[in-house]
Amino acid sequence: MSIPQQPNDEEGRRREAETAMRQRVLQVVLDPQARQRLMNIRLVKPELAASVENYLINAASSGRINRPLNDEELKQLLLRIQQPKKDFKIERR
């Protein structure tokens, strides 16, 4: 028994609807400067931006965020979510 595949246009519409929903939630959860910072991060590190978006959407849906975050608060969130950078120390002898 095989599961019939959905047509590509239906899948595309579903993805577009999901993206639009995510953007609406982010407009409510972030102020304009913080949203701009997140868009800039998406250009450089899309996986980091996606994890921040997922965190914000989950926090908003569970009621942990009850007002728009400003740019400074987003910076603090980014520092908590980002993987710690690895320091390499090379000693010459």
HUBEL-V953473 format. One record per run of one state. SS is the DSSP state (H for helix, E for strand, - for the rest). FROM is the first residue (numbers start at 1). TO is the last residue. Records with the same first field share a line. If there is no record, write none. Layout:
# HUBEL-V953473
SS = FROM-TO + FROM-TO
This chain:
# HUBEL-V953473
- = 1-7 + 31-31 + 45-45 + 62-68 + 70-70 + 82-93
H = 8-29 + 32-44 + 46-61 + 71-81
E = 30-30 + 69-69
